[in-house]
Amino acid sequence: AFTSIIHTTQDVHYGWLIRNLHANGASMFFICLYLHIGRGLYYSSYLYKTTWTIGVILLLMVMATAFLGYVLP
């Protein structure tokens, strides 16, 4: 995994930009998720059990995908 990052950064035109946009975009995605959860808590959307349960399942799936695709390799 690290050799592909080095290849992208050094050998691809604007590879450093691609790497930075990907890292910052992923962080911004999770910040938006947490803000969305905070908004749901603020407006008492957790009272809608089905909707809230589906949202929690989606959050866990996104976090599992990020863990399996980024941390484990």
mmCIF file of the N, C-alpha and C atoms, coordinates in Angstrom:
data_MODEL
# 
_entry.id   MODEL 
# 
loop_
_atom_site.group_PDB 
_atom_site.id 
_atom_site.type_symbol 
_atom_site.label_atom_id 
_atom_site.label_alt_id 
_atom_site.label_comp_id 
_atom_site.label_asym_id 
_atom_site.label_entity_id 
_atom_site.label_seq_id 
_atom_site.pdbx_PDB_ins_code 
_atom_site.Cartn_x 
_atom_site.Cartn_y 
_atom_site.Cartn_z 
_atom_site.occupancy 
_atom_site.B_iso_or_equiv 
_atom_site.pdbx_formal_charge 
_atom_site.auth_seq_id 
_atom_site.auth_comp_id 
_atom_site.auth_asym_id 
_atom_site.auth_atom_id 
_atom_site.pdbx_PDB_model_num 
ATOM 1   N N  . ALA A 1 1  ? 0.824   -1.191 0.000   1.00 0.00 ? 1  ALA A N  1 
ATOM 2   C CA . ALA A 1 1  ? 0.000   0.000  0.000   1.00 0.00 ? 1  ALA A CA 1 
ATOM 3   C C  . ALA A 1 1  ? 0.870   1.258  0.000   1.00 0.00 ? 1  ALA A C  1 
ATOM 4   N N  . PHE A 1 2  ? 1.971   1.212  0.742   1.00 0.00 ? 2  PHE A N  1 
ATOM 5   C CA . PHE A 1 2  ? 2.819   2.395  0.814   1.00 0.00 ? 2  PHE A CA 1 
ATOM 6   C C  . PHE A 1 2  ? 3.560   2.647  -0.496  1.00 0.00 ? 2  PHE A C  1 
ATOM 7   N N  . THR A 1 3  ? 3.897   1.576  -1.222  1.00 0.00 ? 3  THR A N  1 
ATOM 8   C CA . THR A 1 3  ? 4.576   1.783  -2.498  1.00 0.00 ? 3  THR A CA 1 
ATOM 9   C C  . THR A 1 3  ? 3.647   2.443  -3.510  1.00 0.00 ? 3  THR A C  1 
ATOM 10  N N  . SER A 1 4  ? 2.354   2.124  -3.459  1.00 0.00 ? 4  SER A N  1 
ATOM 11  C CA . SER A 1 4  ? 1.425   2.774  -4.380  1.00 0.00 ? 4  SER A CA 1 
ATOM 12  C C  . SER A 1 4  ? 1.243   4.247  -4.027  1.00 0.00 ? 4  SER A C  1 
ATOM 13  N N  . ILE A 1 5  ? 1.285   4.580  -2.738  1.00 0.00 ? 5  ILE A N  1 
ATOM 14  C CA . ILE A 1 5  ? 1.198   5.989  -2.331  1.00 0.00 ? 5  ILE A CA 1 
ATOM 15  C C  . ILE A 1 5  ? 2.434   6.747  -2.794  1.00 0.00 ? 5  ILE A C  1 
ATOM 16  N N  . ILE A 1 6  ? 3.590   6.124  -2.635  1.00 0.00 ? 6  ILE A N  1 
ATOM 17  C CA . ILE A 1 6  ? 4.830   6.761  -3.086  1.00 0.00 ? 6  ILE A CA 1 
ATOM 18  C C  . ILE A 1 6  ? 4.809   6.929  -4.599  1.00 0.00 ? 6  ILE A C  1 
ATOM 19  N N  . HIS A 1 7  ? 4.330   5.904  -5.320  1.00 0.00 ? 7  HIS A N  1 
ATOM 20  C CA . HIS A 1 7  ? 4.233   5.998  -6.778  1.00 0.00 ? 7  HIS A CA 1 
ATOM 21  C C  . HIS A 1 7  ? 3.304   7.141  -7.184  1.00 0.00 ? 7  HIS A C  1 
ATOM 22  N N  . THR A 1 8  ? 2.135   7.216  -6.550  1.00 0.00 ? 8  THR A N  1 
ATOM 23  C CA . THR A 1 8  ? 1.180   8.274  -6.891  1.00 0.00 ? 8  THR A CA 1 
ATOM 24  C C  . THR A 1 8  ? 1.767   9.645  -6.592  1.00 0.00 ? 8  THR A C  1 
ATOM 25  N N  . THR A 1 9  ? 2.439   9.779  -5.464  1.00 0.00 ? 9  THR A N  1 
ATOM 26  C CA . THR A 1 9  ? 2.982   11.078 -5.065  1.00 0.00 ? 9  THR A CA 1 
ATOM 27  C C  . THR A 1 9  ? 4.129   11.513 -5.970  1.00 0.00 ? 9  THR A C  1 
ATOM 28  N N  . GLN A 1 10 ? 4.995   10.582 -6.359  1.00 0.00 ? 10 GLN A N  1 
ATOM 29  C CA . GLN A 1 10 ? 6.206   10.963 -7.076  1.00 0.00 ? 10 GLN A CA 1 
ATOM 30  C C  . GLN A 1 10 ? 6.089   10.866 -8.595  1.00 0.00 ? 10 GLN A C  1 
ATOM 31  N N  . ASP A 1 11 ? 5.353   9.891  -9.109  1.00 0.00 ? 11 ASP A N  1 
ATOM 32  C CA . ASP A 1 11 ? 5.375   9.614  -10.542 1.00 0.00 ? 11 ASP A CA 1 
ATOM 33  C C  . ASP A 1 11 ? 4.155   10.108 -11.306 1.00 0.00 ? 11 ASP A C  1 
ATOM 34  N N  . VAL A 1 12 ? 3.061   10.393 -10.630 1.00 0.00 ? 12 VAL A N  1 
ATOM 35  C CA . VAL A 1 12 ? 1.840   10.846 -11.291 1.00 0.00 ? 12 VAL A CA 1 
ATOM 36  C C  . VAL A 1 12 ? 1.813   12.366 -11.252 1.00 0.00 ? 12 VAL A C  1 
ATOM 37  N N  . HIS A 1 13 ? 1.415   12.974 -12.382 1.00 0.00 ? 13 HIS A N  1 
ATOM 38  C CA . HIS A 1 13 ? 1.305   14.427 -12.409 1.00 0.00 ? 13 HIS A CA 1 
ATOM 39  C C  . HIS A 1 13 ? 0.274   14.875 -11.383 1.00 0.00 ? 13 HIS A C  1 
ATOM 40  N N  . TYR A 1 14 ? 0.654   15.815 -10.558 1.00 0.00 ? 14 TYR A N  1 
ATOM 41  C CA . TYR A 1 14 ? -0.181  16.329 -9.462  1.00 0.00 ? 14 TYR A CA 1 
ATOM 42  C C  . TYR A 1 14 ? -0.612  15.216 -8.506  1.00 0.00 ? 14 TYR A C  1 
ATOM 43  N N  . GLY A 1 15 ? 0.234   14.222 -8.335  1.00 0.00 ? 15 GLY A N  1 
ATOM 44  C CA . GLY A 1 15 ? -0.074  13.136 -7.411  1.00 0.00 ? 15 GLY A CA 1 
ATOM 45  C C  . GLY A 1 15 ? -0.149  13.607 -5.972  1.00 0.00 ? 15 GLY A C  1 
ATOM 46  N N  . TRP A 1 16 ? 0.681   14.578 -5.629  1.00 0.00 ? 16 TRP A N  1 
ATOM 47  C CA . TRP A 1 16 ? 0.637   15.135 -4.273  1.00 0.00 ? 16 TRP A CA 1 
ATOM 48  C C  . TRP A 1 16 ? -0.711  15.794 -4.009  1.00 0.00 ? 16 TRP A C  1 
ATOM 49  N N  . LEU A 1 17 ? -1.279  16.426 -5.054  1.00 0.00 ? 17 LEU A N  1 
ATOM 50  C CA . LEU A 1 17 ? -2.585  17.071 -4.904  1.00 0.00 ? 17 LEU A CA 1 
ATOM 51  C C  . LEU A 1 17 ? -3.688  16.024 -4.739  1.00 0.00 ? 17 LEU A C  1 
ATOM 52  N N  . ILE A 1 18 ? -3.600  14.955 -5.521  1.00 0.00 ? 18 ILE A N  1 
ATOM 53  C CA . ILE A 1 18 ? -4.583  13.875 -5.407  1.00 0.00 ? 18 ILE A CA 1 
ATOM 54  C C  . ILE A 1 18 ? -4.543  13.280 -4.003  1.00 0.00 ? 18 ILE A C  1 
ATOM 55  N N  . ARG A 1 19 ? -3.335  13.045 -3.493  1.00 0.00 ? 19 ARG A N  1 
ATOM 56  C CA . ARG A 1 19 ? -3.198  12.468 -2.151  1.00 0.00 ? 19 ARG A CA 1 
ATOM 57  C C  . ARG A 1 19 ? -3.778  13.389 -1.084  1.00 0.00 ? 19 ARG A C  1 
ATOM 58  N N  . ASN A 1 20 ? -3.482  14.674 -1.168  1.00 0.00 ? 20 ASN A N  1 
ATOM 59  C CA . ASN A 1 20 ? -3.984  15.621 -0.171  1.00 0.00 ? 20 ASN A CA 1 
ATOM 60  C C  . ASN A 1 20 ? -5.496  15.789 -0.259  1.00 0.00 ? 20 ASN A C  1 
ATOM 61  N N  . LEU A 1 21 ? -6.032  15.863 -1.485  1.00 0.00 ? 21 LEU A N  1 
ATOM 62  C CA . LEU A 1 21 ? -7.483  15.986 -1.630  1.00 0.00 ? 21 LEU A CA 1 
ATOM 63  C C  . LEU A 1 21 ? -8.203  14.753 -1.089  1.00 0.00 ? 21 LEU A C  1 
ATOM 64  N N  . HIS A 1 22 ? -7.621  13.588 -1.324  1.00 0.00 ? 22 HIS A N  1 
ATOM 65  C CA . HIS A 1 22 ? -8.242  12.354 -0.840  1.00 0.00 ? 22 HIS A CA 1 
ATOM 66  C C  . HIS A 1 22 ? -8.246  12.310 0.692   1.00 0.00 ? 22 HIS A C  1 
ATOM 67  N N  . ALA A 1 23 ? -7.122  12.650 1.303   1.00 0.00 ? 23 ALA A N  1 
ATOM 68  C CA . ALA A 1 23 ? -7.033  12.602 2.767   1.00 0.00 ? 23 ALA A CA 1 
ATOM 69  C C  . ALA A 1 23 ? -7.942  13.646 3.412   1.00 0.00 ? 23 ALA A C  1 
ATOM 70  N N  . ASN A 1 24 ? -7.901  14.868 2.901   1.00 0.00 ? 24 ASN A N  1 
ATOM 71  C CA . ASN A 1 24 ? -8.726  15.922 3.488   1.00 0.00 ? 24 ASN A CA 1 
ATOM 72  C C  . ASN A 1 24 ? -10.203 15.710 3.183   1.00 0.00 ? 24 ASN A C  1 
ATOM 73  N N  . GLY A 1 25 ? -10.514 15.171 2.023   1.00 0.00 ? 25 GLY A N  1 
ATOM 74  C CA . GLY A 1 25 ? -11.906 14.890 1.687   1.00 0.00 ? 25 GLY A CA 1 
ATOM 75  C C  . GLY A 1 25 ? -12.498 13.815 2.581   1.00 0.00 ? 25 GLY A C  1 
ATOM 76  N N  . ALA A 1 26 ? -11.700 12.802 2.895   1.00 0.00 ? 26 ALA A N  1 
ATOM 77  C CA . ALA A 1 26 ? -12.184 11.748 3.794   1.00 0.00 ? 26 ALA A CA 1 
ATOM 78  C C  . ALA A 1 26 ? -12.431 12.302 5.189   1.00 0.00 ? 26 ALA A C  1 
ATOM 79  N N  . SER A 1 27 ? -11.532 13.147 5.662   1.00 0.00 ? 27 SER A N  1 
ATOM 80  C CA . SER A 1 27 ? -11.729 13.759 6.980   1.00 0.00 ? 27 SER A CA 1 
ATOM 81  C C  . SER A 1 27 ? -12.962 14.648 6.981   1.00 0.00 ? 27 SER A C  1 
ATOM 82  N N  . MET A 1 28 ? -13.149 15.404 5.920   1.00 0.00 ? 28 MET A N  1 
ATOM 83  C CA . MET A 1 28 ? -14.314 16.285 5.836   1.00 0.00 ? 28 MET A CA 1 
ATOM 84  C C  . MET A 1 28 ? -15.610 15.478 5.758   1.00 0.00 ? 28 MET A C  1 
ATOM 85  N N  . PHE A 1 29 ? -15.560 14.330 5.092   1.00 0.00 ? 29 PHE A N  1 
ATOM 86  C CA . PHE A 1 29 ? -16.731 13.461 5.019   1.00 0.00 ? 29 PHE A CA 1 
ATOM 87  C C  . PHE A 1 29 ? -17.156 13.013 6.412   1.00 0.00 ? 29 PHE A C  1 
ATOM 88  N N  . PHE A 1 30 ? -16.195 12.604 7.243   1.00 0.00 ? 30 PHE A N  1 
ATOM 89  C CA . PHE A 1 30 ? -16.544 12.163 8.590   1.00 0.00 ? 30 PHE A CA 1 
ATOM 90  C C  . PHE A 1 30 ? -16.993 13.330 9.462   1.00 0.00 ? 30 PHE A C  1 
ATOM 91  N N  . ILE A 1 31 ? -16.430 14.503 9.268   1.00 0.00 ? 31 ILE A N  1 
ATOM 92  C CA . ILE A 1 31 ? -16.905 15.679 10.007  1.00 0.00 ? 31 ILE A CA 1 
ATOM 93  C C  . ILE A 1 31 ? -18.358 15.968 9.646   1.00 0.00 ? 31 ILE A C  1 
ATOM 94  N N  . CYS A 1 32 ? -18.684 15.863 8.361   1.00 0.00 ? 32 CYS A N  1 
ATOM 95  C CA . CYS A 1 32 ? -20.079 16.076 7.941   1.00 0.00 ? 32 CYS A CA 1 
ATOM 96  C C  . CYS A 1 32 ? -21.004 15.017 8.530   1.00 0.00 ? 32 CYS A C  1 
ATOM 97  N N  . LEU A 1 33 ? -20.531 13.772 8.617   1.00 0.00 ? 33 LEU A N  1 
ATOM 98  C CA . LEU A 1 33 ? -21.340 12.729 9.250   1.00 0.00 ? 33 LEU A CA 1 
ATOM 99  C C  . LEU A 1 33 ? -21.621 13.062 10.707  1.00 0.00 ? 33 LEU A C  1 
ATOM 100 N N  . TYR A 1 34 ? -20.591 13.489 11.434  1.00 0.00 ? 34 TYR A N  1 
ATOM 101 C CA . TYR A 1 34 ? -20.775 13.807 12.849  1.00 0.00 ? 34 TYR A CA 1 
ATOM 102 C C  . TYR A 1 34 ? -21.673 15.026 13.029  1.00 0.00 ? 34 TYR A C  1 
ATOM 103 N N  . LEU A 1 35 ? -21.560 16.013 12.155  1.00 0.00 ? 35 LEU A N  1 
ATOM 104 C CA . LEU A 1 35 ? -22.462 17.165 12.223  1.00 0.00 ? 35 LEU A CA 1 
ATOM 105 C C  . LEU A 1 35 ? -23.903 16.741 11.952  1.00 0.00 ? 35 LEU A C  1 
ATOM 106 N N  . HIS A 1 36 ? -24.080 15.820 11.029  1.00 0.00 ? 36 HIS A N  1 
ATOM 107 C CA . HIS A 1 36 ? -25.417 15.332 10.705  1.00 0.00 ? 36 HIS A CA 1 
ATOM 108 C C  . HIS A 1 36 ? -26.024 14.583 11.896  1.00 0.00 ? 36 HIS A C  1 
ATOM 109 N N  . ILE A 1 37 ? -25.202 13.796 12.582  1.00 0.00 ? 37 ILE A N  1 
ATOM 110 C CA . ILE A 1 37 ? -25.673 13.101 13.784  1.00 0.00 ? 37 ILE A CA 1 
ATOM 111 C C  . ILE A 1 37 ? -26.013 14.116 14.868  1.00 0.00 ? 37 ILE A C  1 
ATOM 112 N N  . GLY A 1 38 ? -25.167 15.126 15.037  1.00 0.00 ? 38 GLY A N  1 
ATOM 113 C CA . GLY A 1 38 ? -25.435 16.168 16.028  1.00 0.00 ? 38 GLY A CA 1 
ATOM 114 C C  . GLY A 1 38 ? -26.724 16.909 15.744  1.00 0.00 ? 38 GLY A C  1 
ATOM 115 N N  . ARG A 1 39 ? -26.990 17.162 14.484  1.00 0.00 ? 39 ARG A N  1 
ATOM 116 C CA . ARG A 1 39 ? -28.244 17.816 14.114  1.00 0.00 ? 39 ARG A CA 1 
ATOM 117 C C  . ARG A 1 39 ? -29.433 16.932 14.466  1.00 0.00 ? 39 ARG A C  1 
ATOM 118 N N  . GLY A 1 40 ? -29.297 15.629 14.226  1.00 0.00 ? 40 GLY A N  1 
ATOM 119 C CA . GLY A 1 40 ? -30.363 14.704 14.581  1.00 0.00 ? 40 GLY A CA 1 
ATOM 120 C C  . GLY A 1 40 ? -30.607 14.651 16.076  1.00 0.00 ? 40 GLY A C  1 
ATOM 121 N N  . LEU A 1 41 ? -29.535 14.728 16.866  1.00 0.00 ? 41 LEU A N  1 
ATOM 122 C CA . LEU A 1 41 ? -29.696 14.755 18.318  1.00 0.00 ? 41 LEU A CA 1 
ATOM 123 C C  . LEU A 1 41 ? -30.348 16.053 18.772  1.00 0.00 ? 41 LEU A C  1 
ATOM 124 N N  . TYR A 1 42 ? -29.950 17.154 18.172  1.00 0.00 ? 42 TYR A N  1 
ATOM 125 C CA . TYR A 1 42 ? -30.483 18.458 18.567  1.00 0.00 ? 42 TYR A CA 1 
ATOM 126 C C  . TYR A 1 42 ? -31.981 18.560 18.296  1.00 0.00 ? 42 TYR A C  1 
ATOM 127 N N  . TYR A 1 43 ? -32.406 18.043 17.154  1.00 0.00 ? 43 TYR A N  1 
ATOM 128 C CA . TYR A 1 43 ? -33.818 18.136 16.777  1.00 0.00 ? 43 TYR A CA 1 
ATOM 129 C C  . TYR A 1 43 ? -34.632 16.904 17.194  1.00 0.00 ? 43 TYR A C  1 
ATOM 130 N N  . SER A 1 44 ? -34.095 16.078 18.089  1.00 0.00 ? 44 SER A N  1 
ATOM 131 C CA . SER A 1 44 ? -34.777 14.887 18.632  1.00 0.00 ? 44 SER A CA 1 
ATOM 132 C C  . SER A 1 44 ? -35.229 13.911 17.549  1.00 0.00 ? 44 SER A C  1 
ATOM 133 N N  . SER A 1 45 ? -34.427 13.748 16.519  1.00 0.00 ? 45 SER A N  1 
ATOM 134 C CA . SER A 1 45 ? -34.781 12.800 15.458  1.00 0.00 ? 45 SER A CA 1 
ATOM 135 C C  . SER A 1 45 ? -34.598 11.354 15.895  1.00 0.00 ? 45 SER A C  1 
ATOM 136 N N  . TYR A 1 46 ? -33.949 11.150 17.037  1.00 0.00 ? 46 TYR A N  1 
ATOM 137 C CA . TYR A 1 46 ? -33.764 9.789  17.530  1.00 0.00 ? 46 TYR A CA 1 
ATOM 138 C C  . TYR A 1 46 ? -35.087 9.163  17.958  1.00 0.00 ? 46 TYR A C  1 
ATOM 139 N N  . LEU A 1 47 ? -36.139 9.955  18.035  1.00 0.00 ? 47 LEU A N  1 
ATOM 140 C CA . LEU A 1 47 ? -37.457 9.412  18.375  1.00 0.00 ? 47 LEU A CA 1 
ATOM 141 C C  . LEU A 1 47 ? -38.036 8.585  17.229  1.00 0.00 ? 47 LEU A C  1 
ATOM 142 N N  . TYR A 1 48 ? -37.555 8.815  16.012  1.00 0.00 ? 48 TYR A N  1 
ATOM 143 C CA . TYR A 1 48 ? -37.952 8.001  14.858  1.00 0.00 ? 48 TYR A CA 1 
ATOM 144 C C  . TYR A 1 48 ? -37.053 6.766  14.832  1.00 0.00 ? 48 TYR A C  1 
ATOM 145 N N  . LYS A 1 49 ? -37.510 5.709  15.490  1.00 0.00 ? 49 LYS A N  1 
ATOM 146 C CA . LYS A 1 49 ? -36.658 4.537  15.744  1.00 0.00 ? 49 LYS A CA 1 
ATOM 147 C C  . LYS A 1 49 ? -36.138 3.891  14.460  1.00 0.00 ? 49 LYS A C  1 
ATOM 148 N N  . THR A 1 50 ? -36.997 3.707  13.480  1.00 0.00 ? 50 THR A N  1 
ATOM 149 C CA . THR A 1 50 ? -36.578 3.031  12.250  1.00 0.00 ? 50 THR A CA 1 
ATOM 150 C C  . THR A 1 50 ? -35.531 3.846  11.509  1.00 0.00 ? 50 THR A C  1 
ATOM 151 N N  . THR A 1 51 ? -35.782 5.133  11.366  1.00 0.00 ? 51 THR A N  1 
ATOM 152 C CA . THR A 1 51 ? -34.847 6.001  10.657  1.00 0.00 ? 51 THR A CA 1 
ATOM 153 C C  . THR A 1 51 ? -33.515 6.075  11.386  1.00 0.00 ? 51 THR A C  1 
ATOM 154 N N  . TRP A 1 52 ? -33.566 6.201  12.701  1.00 0.00 ? 52 TRP A N  1 
ATOM 155 C CA . TRP A 1 52 ? -32.339 6.319  13.486  1.00 0.00 ? 52 TRP A CA 1 
ATOM 156 C C  . TRP A 1 52 ? -31.544 5.015  13.433  1.00 0.00 ? 52 TRP A C  1 
ATOM 157 N N  . THR A 1 53 ? -32.228 3.876  13.477  1.00 0.00 ? 53 THR A N  1 
ATOM 158 C CA . THR A 1 53 ? -31.547 2.583  13.419  1.00 0.00 ? 53 THR A CA 1 
ATOM 159 C C  . THR A 1 53 ? -30.855 2.388  12.074  1.00 0.00 ? 53 THR A C  1 
ATOM 160 N N  . ILE A 1 54 ? -31.511 2.763  11.003  1.00 0.00 ? 54 ILE A N  1 
ATOM 161 C CA . ILE A 1 54 ? -30.893 2.660  9.679   1.00 0.00 ? 54 ILE A CA 1 
ATOM 162 C C  . ILE A 1 54 ? -29.678 3.577  9.595   1.00 0.00 ? 54 ILE A C  1 
ATOM 163 N N  . GLY A 1 55 ? -29.782 4.766  10.161  1.00 0.00 ? 55 GLY A N  1 
ATOM 164 C CA . GLY A 1 55 ? -28.649 5.686  10.166  1.00 0.00 ? 55 GLY A CA 1 
ATOM 165 C C  . GLY A 1 55 ? -27.470 5.151  10.950  1.00 0.00 ? 55 GLY A C  1 
ATOM 166 N N  . VAL A 1 56 ? -27.729 4.532  12.093  1.00 0.00 ? 56 VAL A N  1 
ATOM 167 C CA . VAL A 1 56 ? -26.651 3.949  12.898  1.00 0.00 ? 56 VAL A CA 1 
ATOM 168 C C  . VAL A 1 56 ? -25.997 2.795  12.147  1.00 0.00 ? 56 VAL A C  1 
ATOM 169 N N  . ILE A 1 57 ? -26.805 1.981  11.482  1.00 0.00 ? 57 ILE A N  1 
ATOM 170 C CA . ILE A 1 57 ? -26.252 0.873  10.693  1.00 0.00 ? 57 ILE A CA 1 
ATOM 171 C C  . ILE A 1 57 ? -25.378 1.413  9.560   1.00 0.00 ? 57 ILE A C  1 
ATOM 172 N N  . LEU A 1 58 ? -25.839 2.456  8.888   1.00 0.00 ? 58 LEU A N  1 
ATOM 173 C CA . LEU A 1 58 ? -25.034 3.060  7.817   1.00 0.00 ? 58 LEU A CA 1 
ATOM 174 C C  . LEU A 1 58 ? -23.728 3.636  8.358   1.00 0.00 ? 58 LEU A C  1 
ATOM 175 N N  . LEU A 1 59 ? -23.787 4.294  9.516   1.00 0.00 ? 59 LEU A N  1 
ATOM 176 C CA . LEU A 1 59 ? -22.569 4.845  10.121  1.00 0.00 ? 59 LEU A CA 1 
ATOM 177 C C  . LEU A 1 59 ? -21.581 3.732  10.450  1.00 0.00 ? 59 LEU A C  1 
ATOM 178 N N  . LEU A 1 60 ? -22.062 2.654  11.034  1.00 0.00 ? 60 LEU A N  1 
ATOM 179 C CA . LEU A 1 60 ? -21.176 1.535  11.357  1.00 0.00 ? 60 LEU A CA 1 
ATOM 180 C C  . LEU A 1 60 ? -20.585 0.903  10.100  1.00 0.00 ? 60 LEU A C  1 
ATOM 181 N N  . MET A 1 61 ? -21.378 0.818  9.039   1.00 0.00 ? 61 MET A N  1 
ATOM 182 C CA . MET A 1 61 ? -20.858 0.268  7.785   1.00 0.00 ? 61 MET A CA 1 
ATOM 183 C C  . MET A 1 61 ? -19.787 1.170  7.178   1.00 0.00 ? 61 MET A C  1 
ATOM 184 N N  . VAL A 1 62 ? -19.994 2.481  7.243   1.00 0.00 ? 62 VAL A N  1 
ATOM 185 C CA . VAL A 1 62 ? -18.997 3.417  6.711   1.00 0.00 ? 62 VAL A CA 1 
ATOM 186 C C  . VAL A 1 62 ? -17.709 3.333  7.519   1.00 0.00 ? 62 VAL A C  1 
ATOM 187 N N  . MET A 1 63 ? -17.841 3.260  8.842   1.00 0.00 ? 63 MET A N  1 
ATOM 188 C CA . MET A 1 63 ? -16.648 3.169  9.684   1.00 0.00 ? 63 MET A CA 1 
ATOM 189 C C  . MET A 1 63 ? -15.924 1.838  9.472   1.00 0.00 ? 63 MET A C  1 
ATOM 190 N N  . ALA A 1 64 ? -16.671 0.754  9.284   1.00 0.00 ? 64 ALA A N  1 
ATOM 191 C CA . ALA A 1 64 ? -16.050 -0.545 9.021   1.00 0.00 ? 64 ALA A CA 1 
ATOM 192 C C  . ALA A 1 64 ? -15.340 -0.542 7.671   1.00 0.00 ? 64 ALA A C  1 
ATOM 193 N N  . THR A 1 65 ? -15.951 0.080  6.677   1.00 0.00 ? 65 THR A N  1 
ATOM 194 C CA . THR A 1 65 ? -15.320 0.168  5.358   1.00 0.00 ? 65 THR A CA 1 
ATOM 195 C C  . THR A 1 65 ? -14.036 0.980  5.426   1.00 0.00 ? 65 THR A C  1 
ATOM 196 N N  . ALA A 1 66 ? -14.066 2.091  6.150   1.00 0.00 ? 66 ALA A N  1 
ATOM 197 C CA . ALA A 1 66 ? -12.863 2.912  6.293   1.00 0.00 ? 66 ALA A CA 1 
ATOM 198 C C  . ALA A 1 66 ? -11.775 2.141  7.029   1.00 0.00 ? 66 ALA A C  1 
ATOM 199 N N  . PHE A 1 67 ? -12.152 1.384  8.041   1.00 0.00 ? 67 PHE A N  1 
ATOM 200 C CA . PHE A 1 67 ? -11.165 0.609  8.796   1.00 0.00 ? 67 PHE A CA 1 
ATOM 201 C C  . PHE A 1 67 ? -10.566 -0.498 7.943   1.00 0.00 ? 67 PHE A C  1 
ATOM 202 N N  . LEU A 1 68 ? -11.424 -1.248 7.260   1.00 0.00 ? 68 LEU A N  1 
ATOM 203 C CA . LEU A 1 68 ? -10.934 -2.367 6.456   1.00 0.00 ? 68 LEU A CA 1 
ATOM 204 C C  . LEU A 1 68 ? -10.143 -1.904 5.239   1.00 0.00 ? 68 LEU A C  1 
ATOM 205 N N  . GLY A 1 69 ? -10.509 -0.763 4.680   1.00 0.00 ? 69 GLY A N  1 
ATOM 206 C CA . GLY A 1 69 ? -9.844  -0.304 3.469   1.00 0.00 ? 69 GLY A CA 1 
ATOM 207 C C  . GLY A 1 69 ? -8.637  0.573  3.697   1.00 0.00 ? 69 GLY A C  1 
ATOM 208 N N  . TYR A 1 70 ? -8.512  1.140  4.896   1.00 0.00 ? 70 TYR A N  1 
ATOM 209 C CA . TYR A 1 70 ? -7.413  2.071  5.133   1.00 0.00 ? 70 TYR A CA 1 
ATOM 210 C C  . TYR A 1 70 ? -6.469  1.576  6.216   1.00 0.00 ? 70 TYR A C  1 
ATOM 211 N N  . VAL A 1 71 ? -6.997  1.108  7.317   1.00 0.00 ? 71 VAL A N  1 
ATOM 212 C CA . VAL A 1 71 ? -6.151  0.739  8.446   1.00 0.00 ? 71 VAL A CA 1 
ATOM 213 C C  . VAL A 1 71 ? -5.531  -0.640 8.254   1.00 0.00 ? 71 VAL A C  1 
ATOM 214 N N  . LEU A 1 72 ? -6.318  -1.614 7.809   1.00 0.00 ? 72 LEU A N  1 
ATOM 215 C CA . LEU A 1 72 ? -5.810  -2.980 7.739   1.00 0.00 ? 72 LEU A CA 1 
ATOM 216 C C  . LEU A 1 72 ? -4.778  -3.246 6.641   1.00 0.00 ? 72 LEU A C  1 
ATOM 217 N N  . PRO A 1 73 ? -4.915  -2.709 5.427   1.00 0.00 ? 73 PRO A N  1 
ATOM 218 C CA . PRO A 1 73 ? -3.903  -3.068 4.418   1.00 0.00 ? 73 PRO A CA 1 
ATOM 219 C C  . PRO A 1 73 ? -2.546  -2.573 4.821   1.00 0.00 ? 73 PRO A C  1 
# 
